[in-house]
Amino acid sequence: MKILVLLGPNLNMVGIRKKEVYGTVSADDINDIILNHANEKGIDCEIFQSNHEGVLIDKIHSTLNKYDGVVINPGALTHYSFALRDAIECVCEIPFVEVHMSDISKREDFRKISVTAQVCVKQIMGYGIDSYLKAIDYLNEAING
């Protein structure tokens, strides 16, 4: 099984920005935690981060016939990127799980709406780093039973 963890804008700054929301663990350390968790489950996992919407869309398009599932944290694009939403919908054969470290339903009003969750099989939020691990576990169970 092969999973892509796709990270949107500013997620390379976790551990630096808004520590009261996202914590103090660095993006590189979070990536290591994700990769170790996937490896323990026997899952081949790739992590890709970009601050550019078009690059993320291209990566989503490239998932066909390459990945069994995708864990996506679109960052701020969650709330307004219909282009990202449509890209996910284009590859609907692949299950996407939307992830947020914080509980977006309890944050600023503009963060409470996700346009991308509508085309994902599940949304997991509010568990910090564990949100990613729960998403990997969900995909593993959904795909492998």
Backbone bond lengths (Angstrom), bond angles and torsions (degrees), N, CA, C in turn:
res aa  C-N    CA-C-N  psi(-1)  N-CA   C-N-CA  omega(-1)  CA-C   N-CA-C  phi
1 M - - - 1.455 - - 1.519 108.82 -
2 K 1.323 115.29 138.04 1.465 120.61 -179.62 1.528 109.51 -126.92
3 I 1.333 115.43 126.42 1.461 122.16 -178.89 1.523 109.64 -121.18
4 L 1.322 114.75 141.38 1.461 121.81 172.13 1.521 108.38 -104.47
5 V 1.319 116.40 132.54 1.463 121.60 169.82 1.520 105.47 -105.55
6 L 1.322 115.36 114.75 1.459 122.49 -173.53 1.525 109.16 -109.89
7 L 1.315 115.85 121.85 1.462 122.09 -174.14 1.516 110.53 -117.64
8 G 1.321 115.41 131.21 1.453 121.73 -176.54 1.513 114.53 -89.49
9 P 1.333 115.19 -163.41 1.461 122.35 -174.03 1.521 113.87 -55.50
10 N 1.299 114.45 138.18 1.470 125.97 174.08 1.522 114.41 72.10
11 L 1.321 118.12 -0.86 1.461 118.65 179.11 1.524 112.02 -73.91
12 N 1.307 116.80 -11.59 1.469 120.67 170.62 1.532 111.14 -74.08
13 M 1.324 117.33 -10.13 1.468 122.15 -177.61 1.532 112.69 -103.22
14 V 1.325 116.89 7.91 1.470 120.15 176.28 1.518 108.24 -60.91
15 G 1.309 115.54 139.54 1.456 120.92 -176.13 1.516 112.08 94.56
16 I 1.323 115.38 -15.99 1.466 122.28 178.42 1.523 109.53 -112.69
17 R 1.332 116.24 -46.20 1.466 121.18 -175.40 1.515 110.98 -93.45
18 K 1.304 116.78 140.77 1.472 124.44 174.11 1.524 111.81 41.76
19 K 1.295 115.77 61.06 1.468 120.77 -177.35 1.524 112.29 -59.38
20 E 1.332 117.25 -28.91 1.458 120.46 178.71 1.528 111.90 -68.96
21 V 1.325 117.41 -19.18 1.460 122.14 178.93 1.532 111.10 -100.95
22 Y 1.333 116.31 -46.86 1.460 121.48 -171.47 1.528 114.44 -103.69
23 G 1.329 117.42 -6.87 1.448 120.26 179.68 1.516 112.85 87.43
24 T 1.308 114.96 -176.14 1.469 121.10 -174.57 1.526 113.35 -109.28
25 V 1.328 116.98 -2.86 1.460 119.85 179.30 1.526 108.66 -73.36
26 S 1.319 116.57 132.40 1.469 121.42 -176.06 1.528 111.16 -70.28
27 A 1.325 114.88 159.97 1.465 121.29 177.38 1.525 110.51 -59.19
28 D 1.331 117.37 -41.73 1.466 120.18 179.24 1.526 111.44 -63.01
29 D 1.334 116.76 -40.62 1.462 119.96 178.75 1.529 111.16 -67.51
30 I 1.323 116.77 -38.52 1.472 120.01 176.25 1.526 109.90 -62.27
31 N 1.322 116.60 -42.82 1.466 120.00 178.21 1.526 110.64 -59.61
32 D 1.325 117.24 -42.00 1.469 120.97 178.12 1.528 111.11 -62.58
33 I 1.326 116.77 -41.48 1.466 121.13 178.56 1.533 110.08 -62.18
34 I 1.327 116.40 -44.35 1.468 121.27 179.08 1.525 110.46 -61.76
35 L 1.324 116.48 -48.77 1.468 120.68 -177.90 1.528 111.45 -63.56
36 N 1.322 117.38 -40.66 1.466 120.74 178.19 1.524 111.27 -64.22
37 H 1.330 116.65 -41.91 1.466 121.08 179.06 1.539 109.99 -62.17
38 A 1.315 116.22 -47.35 1.465 119.98 179.75 1.525 110.53 -61.98
39 N 1.322 116.39 -44.05 1.456 121.14 -179.83 1.528 111.36 -59.85
40 E 1.340 116.96 -41.83 1.467 121.16 177.88 1.524 112.10 -61.15
41 K 1.337 115.94 -27.71 1.473 121.21 179.95 1.533 111.57 -90.70
42 G 1.344 116.56 -0.81 1.453 120.04 -178.04 1.510 113.74 76.38
43 I 1.331 116.12 25.25 1.465 122.22 -177.38 1.523 109.43 -104.42
44 D 1.314 116.09 131.89 1.454 121.90 172.54 1.529 106.67 -79.79
45 C 1.318 117.56 120.11 1.462 121.64 -173.16 1.518 110.32 -127.58
46 E 1.305 115.18 133.45 1.471 121.98 174.51 1.524 107.51 -118.49
47 I 1.322 116.47 141.73 1.459 121.53 176.25 1.524 108.19 -116.25
48 F 1.336 114.66 133.74 1.467 120.73 179.80 1.520 108.45 -136.12
49 Q 1.319 116.85 128.31 1.462 121.97 178.55 1.514 109.62 -126.38
50 S 1.331 115.93 140.00 1.458 120.64 173.22 1.522 109.69 -147.99
51 N 1.305 114.80 147.99 1.459 121.78 174.72 1.529 111.35 -92.72
52 H 1.332 117.08 6.31 1.463 121.45 -173.59 1.530 110.80 -118.80
53 E 1.305 115.48 122.41 1.456 121.48 -175.80 1.529 112.41 -57.29
54 G 1.314 117.73 -45.95 1.464 121.19 -178.77 1.514 112.72 -62.08
55 V 1.314 116.89 -37.54 1.469 121.33 177.97 1.530 109.77 -65.04
56 L 1.328 116.50 -41.21 1.466 120.68 177.48 1.531 111.05 -63.90
57 I 1.313 116.62 -41.10 1.469 121.14 178.06 1.520 110.07 -62.43
58 D 1.330 117.20 -44.92 1.466 120.27 177.87 1.525 111.06 -60.47
59 K 1.318 117.08 -40.25 1.462 120.67 179.43 1.526 110.51 -65.87
60 I 1.332 117.01 -41.13 1.466 120.22 176.59 1.525 110.32 -60.14
61 H 1.318 117.33 -45.41 1.466 120.58 179.09 1.526 111.33 -59.71
62 S 1.323 116.65 -33.29 1.468 120.93 -176.83 1.523 113.16 -76.80
63 T 1.337 118.03 -5.09 1.466 120.14 -176.08 1.527 113.45 -73.88
64 L 1.318 117.43 -21.89 1.471 120.61 -178.69 1.521 110.53 -56.54
65 N 1.314 115.82 131.46 1.463 123.49 178.30 1.533 113.98 61.29
66 K 1.336 116.53 14.71 1.456 119.77 -179.60 1.526 111.93 -121.19
67 Y 1.336 117.12 -33.73 1.464 122.23 -177.29 1.518 109.73 -126.33
68 D 1.334 114.54 152.21 1.458 120.42 175.90 1.520 112.06 -89.11
69 G 1.323 116.91 -22.71 1.455 122.27 179.66 1.506 110.21 -165.11
70 V 1.332 114.51 162.46 1.460 120.90 -178.76 1.517 109.44 -134.15
71 V 1.325 115.17 132.87 1.459 122.90 169.54 1.520 104.79 -102.16
72 I 1.321 116.83 123.01 1.466 119.80 -176.63 1.522 111.37 -125.68
73 N 1.313 115.03 129.16 1.462 121.72 167.37 1.520 105.27 -115.40
74 P 1.333 117.03 97.94 1.459 120.00 -175.92 1.530 114.48 -74.49
75 G 1.338 117.30 -2.11 1.460 119.30 -176.57 1.518 109.47 61.34
76 A 1.315 116.56 -144.04 1.470 121.16 -177.95 1.525 112.87 -62.64
77 L 1.325 118.02 -21.51 1.461 120.45 178.42 1.529 111.72 -63.12
78 T 1.315 116.20 -20.38 1.465 122.95 176.57 1.521 111.72 -48.90
79 H 1.307 115.89 -38.44 1.459 121.67 -165.86 1.527 114.54 -92.78
80 Y 1.334 116.69 -10.61 1.469 116.27 -176.01 1.530 115.12 -149.82
81 S 1.314 118.95 -6.26 1.464 119.22 -173.82 1.525 112.00 -88.39
82 F 1.326 114.61 93.20 1.451 119.33 174.59 1.521 110.38 -70.85
83 A 1.325 117.30 -24.14 1.466 121.05 175.88 1.528 110.29 -65.77
84 L 1.319 116.97 -43.10 1.463 121.21 177.37 1.532 110.24 -66.29
85 R 1.321 116.17 -42.57 1.466 121.29 176.70 1.520 110.75 -57.04
86 D 1.333 116.36 -47.59 1.460 120.72 -179.07 1.525 111.99 -65.72
87 A 1.332 117.51 -34.05 1.463 120.71 177.70 1.523 110.15 -63.94
88 I 1.336 116.64 -43.35 1.465 120.56 177.39 1.527 109.95 -61.93
89 E 1.319 115.82 -42.77 1.466 120.35 179.64 1.535 111.17 -62.88
90 C 1.326 117.32 -32.15 1.475 121.49 179.37 1.523 112.25 -61.77
91 V 1.306 116.69 -30.77 1.471 121.15 -177.17 1.533 110.09 -111.55
92 C 1.315 115.72 41.70 1.469 121.84 -171.38 1.522 113.86 -62.35
93 E 1.326 118.65 -10.80 1.461 120.06 176.28 1.528 111.20 -68.90
94 I 1.324 116.37 -19.99 1.460 121.63 -177.92 1.529 108.26 -101.76
95 P 1.330 117.94 127.75 1.465 118.85 178.67 1.532 111.87 -74.21
96 F 1.311 115.28 130.41 1.459 123.24 175.65 1.522 108.35 -110.35
97 V 1.324 116.34 136.68 1.456 122.16 172.86 1.525 106.74 -116.39
98 E 1.332 115.63 121.49 1.464 120.33 177.82 1.525 109.36 -83.54
99 V 1.316 115.66 135.03 1.462 122.27 -175.57 1.521 110.10 -128.75
100 H 1.329 114.70 142.51 1.465 122.05 170.46 1.520 107.91 -139.67
101 M 1.305 116.22 135.59 1.460 119.87 178.25 1.524 110.57 -67.48
102 S 1.326 116.76 -38.42 1.464 121.33 178.70 1.527 109.01 -95.79
103 D 1.321 115.96 165.64 1.461 121.21 175.89 1.521 107.43 -88.02
104 I 1.335 116.48 99.75 1.465 120.15 -174.52 1.522 112.28 -64.65
105 S 1.325 117.71 -20.90 1.466 120.00 178.93 1.527 112.11 -71.52
106 K 1.328 117.20 -12.77 1.460 121.32 -179.46 1.522 111.95 -113.25
107 R 1.323 116.03 17.87 1.467 119.47 -178.47 1.526 110.00 -109.78
108 E 1.311 116.82 -158.49 1.461 121.26 -179.06 1.529 110.27 -57.71
109 D 1.336 115.82 151.63 1.466 120.42 -176.42 1.522 112.71 -53.23
110 F 1.336 117.85 -41.93 1.462 119.65 -176.53 1.529 111.96 -67.20
111 R 1.333 118.01 -19.68 1.466 121.44 -179.10 1.539 112.56 -87.90
112 K 1.304 117.65 -9.19 1.468 120.63 -173.87 1.525 113.66 -76.02
113 I 1.311 117.09 -16.45 1.463 121.22 -178.23 1.530 109.13 -106.01
114 S 1.318 115.35 132.39 1.457 121.20 174.74 1.518 108.75 -117.15
115 V 1.325 116.23 118.92 1.463 119.49 175.73 1.525 110.74 -83.52
116 T 1.337 116.65 -19.55 1.464 120.07 -178.23 1.532 112.38 -85.59
117 A 1.323 118.11 -27.47 1.471 120.55 -179.12 1.524 111.59 -60.49
118 Q 1.327 116.46 -27.52 1.468 121.16 -178.21 1.527 112.90 -59.47
119 V 1.334 117.32 -24.92 1.466 121.02 -177.53 1.535 111.79 -112.93
120 C 1.308 116.03 13.17 1.464 121.78 176.10 1.524 109.01 -105.08
121 V 1.321 116.76 154.12 1.466 120.22 -179.60 1.519 112.00 -77.80
122 K 1.333 116.82 -19.09 1.459 120.57 -178.56 1.526 108.87 -161.69
123 Q 1.331 114.69 154.43 1.461 121.78 173.53 1.531 107.30 -125.90
124 I 1.327 115.49 128.51 1.465 121.58 178.48 1.517 106.99 -123.87
125 M 1.347 116.17 126.59 1.463 118.81 -177.40 1.518 110.99 -150.07
126 G 1.325 113.96 153.92 1.450 119.78 172.40 1.516 115.86 92.12
127 Y 1.309 118.28 7.75 1.463 121.49 -178.41 1.528 112.77 -109.31
128 G 1.326 117.36 15.48 1.455 119.90 -178.03 1.523 110.31 61.53
129 I 1.331 116.12 -139.36 1.462 121.24 179.95 1.531 110.66 -59.44
130 D 1.314 117.12 -33.79 1.463 120.82 -178.93 1.528 112.87 -61.79
131 S 1.325 118.01 -19.10 1.466 119.82 175.75 1.528 110.29 -57.55
132 Y 1.330 116.58 -41.85 1.468 120.78 178.55 1.528 111.05 -65.65
133 L 1.314 116.29 -42.87 1.462 120.91 -177.42 1.525 110.80 -66.97
134 K 1.334 116.29 -40.15 1.463 120.40 176.56 1.535 110.85 -63.06
135 A 1.318 117.12 -37.19 1.468 120.88 179.07 1.527 111.04 -67.12
136 I 1.323 116.61 -41.70 1.467 120.21 176.98 1.518 109.83 -61.91
137 D 1.329 116.36 -45.08 1.470 120.57 179.13 1.532 111.16 -62.25
138 Y 1.327 116.61 -40.57 1.461 120.44 178.76 1.519 110.48 -61.27
139 L 1.334 116.98 -48.14 1.467 120.12 -179.59 1.529 110.90 -63.42
140 N 1.312 116.68 -41.10 1.461 121.13 179.27 1.522 110.52 -58.47
141 E 1.330 115.91 -45.87 1.473 120.56 179.47 1.525 111.54 -68.21
142 A 1.336 116.22 -42.54 1.471 120.11 -177.98 1.527 111.92 -65.80
143 I 1.314 116.36 -36.77 1.463 120.20 -176.13 1.524 112.33 -87.34
144 N 1.319 116.30 -40.86 1.468 120.28 -175.17 1.525 114.08 -99.86
145 G 1.338 116.11 -12.68 1.452 119.86 178.49 1.448 114.74 79.58
